[in-house]
Every structure is written in C-alpha cells, then in structure tokens.
C-alpha cells in the first residue's frame, strides 16, 4: 500500500491533527519483515492535555452533556454499523501491523466490537436509580452517574475488539473517552475517527491517540481523567495502577496476563476437546490472554490425546507462511521481531529440560512465523510452564484424580480463565466452582461473551468488562437524602 493509505495523525475533538511532539512510531509487517511506510505520530504531554480538555468540555458543556440515553444509543448503533461496513479495511490494517489473519479479524474480532456497541446501546436509556420511602422522615434516592473523562489503553493483539469493550460501556453511561492503541498496531484505531464523525458523536466524545508506554503513563497519571482501563501484561498493569493511585486515585479496570488451565477428563468428547485445546489455543498464534496454555489431561487417555494434539499442531504448522491477508489463511506470524525473540527464548529454555514433541523452531526464512510447539511434562518449576509466553507454545501435564487436576489448575499466580472438558455436568459445575479463575468455560475454549462480565482473579487484574458490570464500572453512585419533615 502507498503511504497515503494510512492515517497517522491523532484524532482529537473530531479532527485529525498533527501531534505537537515530533516523535513517530516505526512499524514492521510481521509477514515478511518489511517496513510499513507509515510514520505514526506519538501523543506527547501537550497532545494528551488537549484531548483531555476537549473531553472535559464535551462532558460538561457540549451537546453530549444534554444527550438522552436514546440519543447516545442512536450514535452507538450507527457507529456499530460503520464498523461492520469497514471490517475488511480494519482487518487488513491489523494484519499488516501484527500479523492477524484477516479471516479472523473481519469474520470474528471486529464484528464482536460492533456487537459490543449494539449491546451497550441497549443499556443507554435503561440506567435506573433507586428510591426508599420516608418512613423515618427522610426520602432517600440513589443515583448512578457517569464518571466524566475516561481513557483506555489497548494491547496489540486485537485492537478494534477493545474499542468495543472499553468505549461502548463508557459512552452508553454518558462519559467521554480517550483511546490509546498499542504502539505495535495503531493504524486501525486511527481510521475510526472518520466513523465517529459519521456516526454523529459530538466533538470530544471519542478520541484516538497513539504512542507507547510514555503516552500511556500520561493518561494513567492525568489529574483530569476519572478512570483508566488497561489491558496488557501484569507487569505494566501494576505500573498503571500505581500511577492512577498516586495521581488522583482514578478508578482502574485491569485485564492482565494469564497462564490459563484446560482440564480434559477421560469422559470428555475427545474430538471436541482436541479441537478446542489445539486449534482453539492457536487462535491468533496463541497471542490471546485467555489462551489455555497449560493443558491437563487425565492419565488414562493421555497417550492418544497427546498424539491427536501433536497431529493437529503438525497439520497447522504445514500451513504456516501464507500471507495472512489472503482471506483463507487461519494462522499467521507472531506480532513482531521482539515478540518472536521472546517466544523463541522461552522455547530454548524449555529445550534445556526436554525437547518438544513437535515444533520448537522458526517456520520459513522470512517474517516471524513460529511452529506450534508442544512440551509434554515440562519442568513444573520452569518459566515455560509458569509464565505467560503469549505465543504458540503449549504444555501438557497428566493427572490421575479430579482433586489433582484442580490443584494443578490453581497452582499459578494468575486467574484469568479456564476450561473444563467432561460429559458429566455435575463434575463440570463442581470443578468450575473450585477453580480460582474469573472465567470458566465448559467444553469450549474461553472467549468472553458481551452479556456477562469478564475479568480475572489474583495477578490477572481487577474490575470487570462486558455485561452490566462493565457498564457499572463507568459510573459512580451518589446518595441524595431529602428532609421531608419541613
């Protein structure tokens, strides 16, 4: 593509503007390692202040401040339609920056973002309060109000999906929003500015800026931002929370890393379990926060199950190397050279204990493709088994009893998601209750559903996105007491 194809400026106050800072981002296509001709402008302190001022004005005195819930919903529904209409273009931009197959982006991830806007549009005019009678002489009212200016920091693995998850509940509640995409995949979010205008959102309501950790830090520490929502690593999430606390104690929603377990019992539907734990795990090349990277298989079925997973990995590996923009490619490269080196370093560590039963190498001689890699009974104290790799590296460990499986599943500092495979619904409910994770799926890999909350336990973060809980996280509760004795 020619450079004119790419929007690289900031979108502030319903206008594309050049950044005040002179810093730009350099992007590389992970399919072939080629440089993308797009110098994406980085928001510095002055740019962030301008965006916050525009968001404050929109919230306090602009047209948005007078919009009814149904008026907000009208903009949101139009925006959802525009996202769907532009899904192919958005998916291609994500593909060239972080390698995601357009078939997955346009067919699954981007429509899910549009669906989030439609879901929360339905909530916009249904934000109720409470009242309590004046039996004691005081009439009592409880109100749920928008917070004000909110901000979101998104990861690179599914840029547009997080536009839906973070912005939709915020604007449904009446807030204004500043969204920072990842420095690795900023192009698709910048396109959305034109769609914001076309959907009818007034100036300052939704804004898009670009930048790395420094820009994210400016948002997390800004004294006039009331909430920050961050998705990314546990390490960075702790920094975001610290900055939020030490500035104005702004509210934080943190969706952080995971080392998620998948438990396969002998009575499971084996073809479904194999497909879910192998193919499902390799979605987006394993670069998914909920990926079930620790697979626990009941001992009696383990030999055959391992062979089946190995066969799926081998088959998928044979398809690697195709351009993820073709529309038929289902598995792409990892995001960039830094991520490639990170994943390969973990594989090398794993090889020090035992060789993988399949994979473990670079695929091809161009781009950043890594063979799906499977370690069986790895070093239980090693980094490969215990740390989030965020790549196509799966560990299989066997177990004898249900109690042992639960103990293995919970032996981690994270608690984002889990999957349980069994034909016994009683066992499924019993085991899911004992797993220390914020999200558990039965007989399927976990992928969040917009109707119910999503968020982790332990070092996987705090707060919830999606469902009514996601909406509530963008509101504050106020009590009003009226003296009825006068």
N, C-alpha and C positions, 0 to 999 in steps of 0.2 A: 504493500500500500504506500501511496505517497504521503508525505508528512502532513499535507493539507487535510487528510482524512481525520486526523486526530485533534481533539480538543485538549489543550494542555493548560489552559488558564484556570483561574479559580472562579467559582460561581458564587457571587456574593450579592445579596439584595436584588435578586432576579436579573443580574447582569454578569456576563463573563468579563472579568477584569484581570489585568496583569498583576502578578504578585509584586509587592513592594520590595521583597527580598530578591536578591539576584541568584539565589540557589535554584538548581534544577535537578530532577531525577533522571538517571540513565537507566533505560530498560533493555532487557535482552529477551529474545524469543527462545524459550527452552526447547523447542522442537529441533532447532539447528544451531543454536548459539549465536545467531546473528543479532546485530544491534538494531533496535527499533528506532526509527527516525522520529522520535517524539521527546522533546526536552520538557518534561512536565514541571510546571512551576511550583515551587515549595512555599507554603504559607509560613511567614515569619510572625514575630510578635505583633507588628503593626497590622498585618492582614487578619490575624485572629481577633484583634481588638475591633477591627472594622466589622467583621462578621458578627461578633457578639453585640455590638452596638445596633446593627441592623435587626438582629433577632430580638433584642430588647424593645426596640421601637415597634416592631410588628406585634409583639406580645402585649405591650402596654397601651399603645395608642393607635396602631394601624388598623386597617379593615379587619384583619384576622381577630382582633380583640373583641369585635362585635359579632362575629360569625356564630350562628346557631350550630348545634350538632349536625343538623341535616345539611347545612351549607358546607361544613367541613367534610361530611361524608360525600357530597357531590364531587368535590375536588379529588378526594381519595379514589373514588370509583373511576373517574376519568383517568387519573394517573395510572391505576391498575391496567386499564385498557391500553394505554400507551406503552406501558412496559411490555405487555404481551405482543403488541404490534411491532415492537423493536427488539424482540427477543433474539432474533438471528444476529443482528448487528452487535448487540451487547455480548452475546456468547462468543462471537469472533474476537472481540476486544479482550475478553478474559482469556481466551485460548492463546492468543499471541503473547500475552504477558506472563501467564503462569501455567500454560500447558493443558488446561482442562479441555476435554473433548467438547466440541460444540453440540454434539448429540445430547450430552448430559446437561450442558448449560441451558440450551434452548428448549430441551424437552422436559427438564425436571427442575433445576435450581432456580432459573429465572421465573418460570410460571409460579413457583412457590412464593417468590417475593410478591408477585402481583396478587396472589391469593391472600397473603397477609394483609395487604391494603384493603381488599374487599371484606375480609373478616372484621377488621377493626373499624371499617366504615359503618358496619352494622352496630357497633357499640357507641358510636359518636353521639347519638341522641338518646342514649339509654343509661347515662351516668346518673344514678339516683343518689339521694341522700337519705337521712333518717330523721325521725322526729319522735319525741317522747312527751307524753302528756304532762300537764301542770298540776298533778295531784299534790305536789308539795309546794305549789305556788310558783314554780319556775318551769317555763316551757323550754324544752331542750331540742336543739337542732344540730345535726351532724352533716357537714358539707364535705364533698370531695372536690378539690380544686386543682387545676394544672400547676405545675411547679414553676414554669417560666422558660428560660433558655436552657435547653438540654443539648448534649453532644454525644456523639458515638464514635468509637474507634474500631474499625473493622479489620479482620485478618485478610490475608491474601487468597485463601483457598476457595471462597465463594462470595465475591464482592457484592453482587446485586442481592443475593439472598439476605444479607444483613441490612441492606437498605429497608427491606420489608420488615424484618424482625425488630429493628430499632426505631425507625422513623414512624412507621404506621401507628403503633400504640401511642406514641408521643403526640402526634398531631391530632389523633382522634380525641385525646383528652384536652386539646386546646393549647398545647405547648408549641414552641418554635424549636428548630433543630439545626445543628451544625454537624455534618457528617464528614469524617476523615477516612478515606480509604487507605489501604496499605500502600506503602511506597513500592511494593513489588507489583501491584496490579491496580493502578489508579485510573486507567483510561475509561473503563465502562461507567463508573460513577459520574465522571465529568460530563458524559453525554446526557445524563438525566436532567441537567439544568434546563435544557430546552423543553423537556417534557413537563417539568414543574410549572413553567410559564404557560404552556399549552393547556395544562390541567386546570388552570385558574387560581393557583395558590398566589396570594398577595406577596409582594416583596418582603424578604426577610424571614419567611416562614420555614423554608427548607433551603439550606445552603450546602455546597460541596467544596471542600478544600483538600489539598494534597500535602504530603510531607511524611517524614519518618518519625522517629521517636521524639525528636525535639518538638515537633509540631504537636504531637500527642500530649507531651508534657505541658505545653502551653494551654491546651484545653483542660487537662486534668487539674491544673493549678489555678485556673482563671477564677477570679473572685466574683464574677457576674454570671457564671454558669452554675445552674442549680443541680444538675445531675450529669453524671458521666456513665456511659455504658461501654464496656470494653470486652472484646472477645480476642483471646490470644493465649500466650503462654502464661503459666503460673508465675514465673519469674517477673515478667513485665506487669502482670496484673497486680502484684504486690507493690510495685512502684507506683502504678496508677492510684491504688487505694491510699498509699502514703501521701501522695501529692494532693489528693482530694481532701484528706483529713487535715493536712497541715495548712491548707488554704482557707476555704470557707466551710469545711466539713460537708461538702456536697454529697448527695446520695450517690452510691455506686452500685451498679449491677455488673458482676464479673463472671463471665463464662470462660473458664480457663481449661487447662490441659486435662487429659485423661489417659489412663492406661487400662482401658475397659476390658472386662472379662466376658467371655462367652462360654456357657456351660452346656455341654452336649451329653445327655443321658442316653443309656442304651435303648430306651423305649421311644426315642425321637424318630420322627420321619427323616430318615437318613438322607435321601436326595435333597430335601429342603434344607436340612442342616448343613450339608456340604456346600450347596449353592450360596447359602446365606453367609457362612463363615469364610468362604474362599472368595467368590465373586463379590459378595457384599462388602467384604473387608477391603477389596482392591478398588472400590469406588474412588475416583479422583486420585488414583495411585496411592491409596492409604493415607492421603493427606486430609483426613476428616477427624474432627475432635472426638467423635463418638465411635471411631473405628474399634472393633473388638480385637485388639492386638494380642491379648492373652487368651488362648483357646484351650479350655479344659475339657478333656474327652474321657468318658468312662472307660476303664481299662479293658473291659470285655469286648468293646467294639473298636478300640484304638487302632490296631494294625490296619484293618480295612479302611477305616475313616482317614487315617493319615495318607494312605495310598490314593484315596479319592481326592483329597485336597491337593496332594502333590500333582496329580494328573491335571486338575484344573489350573494350577499355577503354571505348569508346563505349557498347556494349551494357550493360556493368556499370554505367556512370555513370547510365544511364537508369533503373536500379532503385534508386538511392540515395534515401534519405529515409524508407524504410519503417521501422516500429518493429522493432528487432532482436529483440524478444520474441515475434514472431508465430509463429515456428516454420518459416516459409517464407523469411524474409529470410536472405540469404547474405552480405551486405556491409553493415557498419554504419558509424558515425562513428568518428573518432579519439577517444582516451580522454577528453580534457577540453579546456578552453579553452587551457591552457598548451601542450598538445601541438598543438592546432590552430594556434596562433600560431607555434610553432616550425616546423611543416611549411610553412606559408604563407610564412614568411620565407625558407626555402630555395628555394621556387618563385620568389619575387620575385628572388632572387639569380640563379637560372638564366635568368630572362627578360632579365636585363641582357646576357647573351651571345647568346641566341637564344630565340625563342618556342617553347613546347612544341608538338608536332604535334597533341596532343589534351590536353584538361583544363587544369589550372592555375588553377582557380577554386573558390570555395566553392560547394557544392551546396545550394540552397534557402535559406530565410531563418530557419531555426531549427536548433538543435543545432550539431554540429561535424562536418558532412559535407564532405569534400573530393573533388572529381572525380579519378578516376585520371589521373595526369599522366605524359606521356611526352616526354622530351627525346631527340633524336637528334643524335649527335656533339656533346655539350655541351663546355664548356670543360674540357679534361682537367686543368687545374691548379686548377679551381674547387672550391668546397665541395660543390656539388651532386653532383659526380662522386666526390669523395674522402671525404666524411664520412657517417656513418650518420645518415639522416634519420628513420627509424622511422615511415614513413608511405607513402602510395600514390604514390610518385614513382620512376619507373623511367628509367634511362639506357640507350640503345642506342648502341654503337660498333661499327663494322665492322672486319674483319680479312681479310688475304689468305692468310696461311700459318698452319700449326699452331704454329710457333715464335712468331709474333707474338701469337697468341691466348694462349699460355702466359705470355708476357711481360706482356701486358695484365692477365691474371688475377692475377698475383703482384705487380703494382705497387700495393701497398696495405700499410698498417701492420698490418692485421688479417688473420686467417686462421682464421675460424670454420667456414665451409662453402663448397662449390662444387658446381656441376652441370655435367655434360658430356653433350651430345646428339649422338649419332652411331650409325650402324648397324654400325660397324666395331669389334668388341670389342677387337681389338689396339690400335687407336688409343685406345679408351676407357681401357684399362689403362695405356698409355704416358703419356697426358696426365694421368690421375689421379695417377700416381706423381710427376709433375713439378710439380703444383700445390701450393703451400705453404699447405695448409689441413688442419685436423684432421679434416675430414669431407668426403667427396666422394660425390655420388650420380650414377649414370649413367641418363640418360633419364628423370629424375624430379626434381622439386624436393626438396631435402633436408629430411627430418624425422627426428629421432632415433628409433632403434629400441632398445627396452629391453634387447635381448640383447647389444648391442655398445656400446663406450664412446663418449661424446660430450664433446667439449671442443676448444678452439681452440689455434692457434699464435699467436705474436707477441703483439700487444696485445689479442687476443681471449681472453686468460686463461691459466690453468694448472690442471692437475689434470683429472680425468675424472669424469663422472657416467654412470650406467647401466652395464649389463653387470657382469661380475665385478670390473672395475676400479672401478666405483662402490662396490661393497661393500668392496673393499680399502682405499679411501680413508678408511673409517671404522674402520680397525683399525690397531694398532701391532704391530710384530714384535719378539718377545723371544727371546733365545737362552739356553738353560739347559745348562750343562756339568756332567757328573757324573763325579767321580773314581772309576773302577772298580778302582783298584789297592789299595784298603784291604781 
